[in-house]
Every structure is written in C-alpha cells, then in structure tokens.
Amino acid sequence: MKTNEERLQALLSHLDSLTYIKPEEIPNIQLYMDQVTTFMEEHLSQAKRSPEDKVLTKTMINNYAKNNLLPAPIKKKYSKEHMLMLIFIYYYKNVLSFHDIQQIFKPITEKYFTSGGAKDTGRSFESIYQEVFSLEKAQMELLKEDISDKFQSAQSTFTDLEGNDREYLQLFSFICQLSFDVYMKKQMIEALVDQLCEEEAASAAERHGADRAKK
C-alpha cells in the first residue's frame, strides 16, 4: 500500500502530465464528426480516468448542439472554432450543468464565434482561447502549492492515532479538504452564473418596456 506521501507525489506528477491543446495543434480545415472524436481522443486521453472512458462521443457532441452549447456544424463539418469550443465544454461539463455552460458562453459565441455567423470584431474566438489558456502554467504552479499545503494540513490531524488508522484518516482529511475546495468554487461559479441570468432578464425587461413605450 502506498504511503500518503507517495500518493501526494503521484498526484503532483499527474498534474505535470496534464497539458492543454494548443490552437496550432488543431487542423485549419473543417473536420467530419469521426475526425473530431479521433482528434479529441488522441489529445485529451491523459485526462481520462480509465482507458475505456471516452473523451467525446458523437452522441455527446450532438447533445451539445441540441442544448445550444455548441453552434451547429456547417454542412456536417466542424471548424477550428468548433474544436476550441468543444475543449472548453469538455472541461466545464465535469463541474457545471448544460444550462450554466450555455449561459457563460452565450455572449462569447454570439460575438466572437464567426463560424456560427458572428461578425468579425477584431478579436477572434481563437485569441480568447489562447489568452485564457496562457494562464495555465502559472495556475498549475499555484494549484500544486495549494495541494501541498492542504496535504501538510491533513498530516497534522489525528496525531493521537498510530499506524494504518492514522494514515487513512489523514488521507480522508486531505480528500475532505480537496472536496470542500471544489464545492465552494462550484458555488461561486454558480452564483456568478445566476447574476448573469438576472442581469440578462433585467436587460430584456428593460428593452421590452422601451419597445412598448415607442408604440
């Protein structure tokens, strides 16, 4: 059985193995569905929990389009922008509902997703992806520091016990800290989404009132 210290080192090594897909790795040609799923499987396989898991399936992608998360393909072909959006969805879907993801990305896809009919604003969807993911390296270092701090905090618990009992309860304490962190961050994201929904509803009501006043 691994020690808790060995588990920590394995976690940190796993984090080091995770990298994001760079825009230049994505083909500049439109792809059919099978090509999309194959590309994602090849480039995101390190994030899978088990080998038999699928990164993205045809059914998943069709559901994203049906739920307005992903703009419809053009003649059954997916552009580079579609691929970038699918990468965003892949990460978001493990934390948020379809509705929340759609709410977050709706203003972005409407304004910057030129494959979906948006006008050229001088800022491309690809440049947004690039700028957001450019923060990845610094954030990964901060994450590793935070995980190490939580681990050390967990090691200070249950010191009245010995052997396997202490080892497991300290591991449990570490897992609880990680879980609480995820829970609270999810709460914050959902609160921000709710604010966006309220602001959108207020703007719609204001526009409706202005239109009625003109009549």
FIPA-610406 format. One record per residue (C-alpha): residue number from 1; residue in three letters; x, y, z. Coordinates in pm, 1 decimal. Each point is the difference from the previous one (the first is absolute). Layout:
N
   k   r     east    north       up
 NUM ALA        X        Y        Z
...
// end
This chain:
215
   k   r     east    north       up
   1 MET      0.0      0.0      0.0
   2 LYS    125.0    347.1    -85.4
   3 THR     80.5    247.3    272.0
   4 ASN   -180.5    332.8      0.3
   5 GLU    323.1    171.5   -102.6
   6 GLU     24.0   -232.1   -301.2
   7 ARG   -362.3     79.5    -87.6
   8 LEU     77.9    371.4      9.1
   9 GLN    300.4    -38.9   -228.8
  10 ALA   -209.3   -208.1   -241.9
  11 LEU   -264.9    274.2     -6.9
  12 LEU    256.6    271.0    -70.3
  13 SER    157.7   -211.5   -274.9
  14 HIS   -343.4    -53.3   -154.7
  15 LEU    -59.6    375.3     -2.8
  16 ASP    331.8     49.0   -178.2
  17 SER   -116.4   -239.3   -272.1
  18 LEU   -314.8    202.2    -73.9
  19 THR     32.0    256.6   -277.1
  20 TYR   -254.1    190.9   -203.8
  21 ILE    -46.5    -25.2   -375.5
  22 LYS    175.5    289.4   -169.8
  23 PRO   -186.6    167.5   -289.1
  24 GLU    282.4    -76.8   -241.9
  25 GLU    -53.0   -372.5     65.0
  26 ILE   -352.7     19.2   -139.7
  27 PRO    -31.3    -42.1   -379.0
  28 ASN    -96.5    313.4   -192.5
  29 ILE   -246.2   -199.7   -205.7
  30 GLN   -357.9    -96.4     73.6
  31 LEU    -37.6   -348.0    144.7
  32 TYR   -268.3   -265.6    -12.4
  33 MET   -137.5   -142.6    324.6
  34 ASP    226.0   -309.1     -2.2
  35 GLN    305.2    219.4    -47.2
  36 VAL   -109.0    221.4    290.1
  37 THR    -43.0   -288.3    245.3
  38 THR    327.9   -158.8   -111.1
  39 PHE    191.0    326.8     48.3
  40 MET   -146.0     57.4    346.5
  41 GLU     69.1   -357.3    104.1
  42 GLU    363.9     31.9   -103.7
  43 HIS     60.2    337.3    165.5
  44 LEU   -202.1    -30.0    321.7
  45 SER     58.3   -365.2     85.1
  46 GLN    230.7     90.9    290.6
  47 ALA   -299.2    157.4    177.6
  48 LYS   -208.2   -318.2    -10.9
  49 ARG    -60.3   -181.9    327.7
  50 SER     19.9   -345.1   -159.6
  51 PRO    108.3   -124.1   -345.8
  52 GLU   -352.8   -108.7    -98.4
  53 ASP   -144.5    348.1     59.8
  54 LYS    -84.9    210.1   -304.5
  55 VAL    110.2    362.3    -19.4
  56 LEU   -281.0     97.1   -238.0
  57 THR   -251.8   -207.3   -192.6
  58 LYS   -228.6     82.4   -291.8
  59 THR   -297.8     -8.6    236.1
  60 MET    166.1    246.4    238.4
  61 ILE     81.3    246.2   -278.3
  62 ASN   -351.8    -23.2   -145.6
  63 ASN   -141.7     67.3    347.7
  64 TYR    221.3    306.2     38.7
  65 ALA   -137.6    141.9   -323.7
  66 LYS   -357.3    -92.5     97.6
  67 ASN     40.5    178.8    334.8
  68 ASN    150.0    311.0   -163.9
  69 LEU    340.7    -52.6    154.1
  70 LEU    162.4    -43.5   -339.8
  71 PRO    -91.9    188.2   -319.5
  72 ALA   -123.3   -234.0   -270.2
  73 PRO    259.7   -149.1   -237.9
  74 ILE     21.4    132.9   -354.1
  75 LYS   -115.5   -270.1   -243.0
  76 LYS     87.6   -263.9    263.1
  77 LYS    352.9    138.9     31.1
  78 TYR    160.6    154.7    307.3
  79 SER    229.8    301.6    -17.3
  80 LYS    299.8     82.2    217.1
  81 GLU   -231.0    218.6    209.8
  82 HIS   -227.0   -300.0     56.4
  83 MET    301.3   -197.8    120.0
  84 LEU    103.7    273.4    243.5
  85 MET   -355.1     22.6    134.2
  86 LEU    -11.9   -377.1     48.5
  87 ILE    317.5     19.2    207.7
  88 PHE   -159.0    263.5    223.3
  89 ILE   -312.3   -215.9     35.5
  90 TYR    209.4   -306.6     81.7
  91 TYR    147.0    172.7    305.8
  92 TYR   -316.8    180.9    106.4
  93 LYS   -237.9   -298.3    -22.0
  94 ASN    168.3   -172.4    292.8
  95 VAL    -98.5    288.0    226.6
  96 LEU   -303.3    184.5   -138.4
  97 SER   -339.2    -73.8   -153.5
  98 PHE    -71.3     45.1   -371.5
  99 HIS   -209.3    307.7     83.6
 100 ASP    282.9    162.8    196.1
 101 ILE    255.3    -67.2   -274.1
 102 GLN   -237.2    139.4   -261.2
 103 GLN    -58.1    311.0    210.4
 104 ILE    373.0     63.6     41.4
 105 PHE     86.7    -45.2   -366.2
 106 LYS   -306.4    150.5   -167.1
 107 PRO    139.3    358.5    -16.0
 108 ILE    336.3   -130.8   -121.9
 109 THR   -133.9   -226.1   -275.1
 110 GLU   -248.2    266.4   -116.6
 111 LYS    272.0    263.2    -32.6
 112 TYR    317.6   -189.3    -88.7
 113 PHE    -98.1   -338.0   -150.0
 114 THR     25.7     97.3   -366.3
 115 SER    -70.0   -356.9   -119.0
 116 GLY   -341.6     39.9    162.3
 117 GLY    -75.4    324.2   -181.2
 118 ALA    149.4    261.2    234.6
 119 LYS    153.7    309.1   -159.5
 120 ASP    374.7     54.3     -1.0
 121 THR     64.9    214.3    309.6
 122 GLY    378.3      6.4    -25.0
 123 ARG     27.4   -248.9    284.7
 124 SER    -22.5   -364.2   -104.3
 125 PHE   -139.6   -290.9    197.2
 126 GLU    341.5   -161.0    -36.5
 127 SER    172.8    299.4    159.3
 128 ILE   -237.1    -22.5    298.8
 129 TYR     83.8   -368.6     41.0
 130 GLN    371.6     74.5    -30.1
 131 GLU     -5.1    279.7    257.1
 132 VAL   -203.4   -196.7    254.7
 133 PHE    216.0   -309.6    -26.6
 134 SER    321.1    204.4     11.6
 135 LEU    -72.4     27.3    373.8
 136 GLU     21.4   -378.3     32.2
 137 LYS    367.0    -28.8     96.9
 138 ALA    -16.4    255.4    282.1
 139 GLN   -329.2   -141.5    124.8
 140 MET    141.3   -352.1      0.2
 141 GLU    288.9    108.0    222.4
 142 LEU   -241.1    171.4    240.4
 143 LEU   -218.2   -309.8     -0.4
 144 LYS    291.3   -225.9     87.5
 145 GLU     98.0    231.7    285.0
 146 ASP   -357.2      0.3    129.3
 147 ILE    -22.6   -379.6    -16.6
 148 SER    327.7    -35.5    188.6
 149 ASP   -125.4    243.3    266.4
 150 LYS   -324.0   -195.8     39.7
 151 PHE    198.7   -321.8     26.4
 152 GLN    220.7    141.4    275.1
 153 SER   -309.3    124.3    180.9
 154 ALA   -152.5   -347.6    -19.2
 155 GLN    320.4   -150.1    137.5
 156 SER    -53.5    200.4    319.9
 157 THR   -333.7   -172.7     68.9
 158 PHE    -61.9   -321.8    198.7
 159 THR    344.9      8.7    154.9
 160 ASP   -133.8   -188.3    302.2
 161 LEU    -27.8   -312.1   -216.2
 162 GLU    269.7   -225.8   -141.6
 163 GLY     65.2   -223.1   -296.8
 164 ASN   -261.0    -67.9   -269.2
 165 ASP   -280.3    171.7    191.8
 166 ARG    184.1    330.5      9.6
 167 GLU    120.0    -36.8   -359.3
 168 TYR   -349.8    -59.7   -134.9
 169 LEU   -173.7    269.2    205.6
 170 GLN    262.6    251.9   -106.6
 171 LEU    -65.9   -101.6   -361.0
 172 PHE   -371.9     43.4     67.2
 173 SER     69.8    346.2    141.7
 174 PHE    195.3     89.6   -315.3
 175 ILE   -282.3   -121.2   -226.4
 176 CYS   -252.3    201.0    204.3
 177 GLN    204.6    317.1    -43.5
 178 LEU     22.5    -51.8   -376.2
 179 SER   -373.7    -73.1    -17.9
 180 PHE    -90.7    309.4    201.4
 181 ASP    217.2    211.9   -228.7
 182 VAL   -177.5   -135.2   -310.2
 183 TYR   -342.5     44.0    162.8
 184 MET     60.6    362.2     95.8
 185 LYS    143.5     92.1   -341.1
 186 LYS   -298.7   -163.1   -170.3
 187 GLN   -228.4    207.4    224.2
 188 MET    181.9    317.2   -103.0
 189 ILE    -23.2    -80.7   -372.2
 190 GLU   -371.9    -75.8     31.9
 191 ALA    -52.6    328.7    187.6
 192 LEU    170.2    187.0   -285.5
 193 VAL   -215.9   -181.6   -256.8
 194 ASP   -314.3     90.5    197.8
 195 GLN    108.8    364.0     -4.3
 196 LEU     41.8    -17.2   -378.1
 197 CYS   -348.0   -150.3    -35.1
 198 GLU   -152.6    273.8    216.6
 199 GLU    178.1    273.1   -194.3
 200 GLU   -108.7   -150.7   -332.5
 201 ALA   -362.5    -18.0    120.2
 202 ALA     14.0    361.0    122.6
 203 SER    143.0    119.1   -334.1
 204 ALA   -267.7   -190.9   -191.6
 205 ALA   -273.5    153.4    216.8
 206 GLU    148.3    345.9    -53.7
 207 ARG      9.3    -48.1   -377.3
 208 HIS   -356.8   -129.1      3.8
 209 GLY   -113.0    304.3    197.6
 210 ALA    178.7    234.9   -239.8
 211 ASP   -162.2   -169.2   -300.0
 212 ARG   -345.6     30.4    154.2
 213 ALA     60.9    367.8     75.8
 214 LYS     75.2     66.2   -368.0
 215 LYS   -333.9   -144.1   -110.0
// end
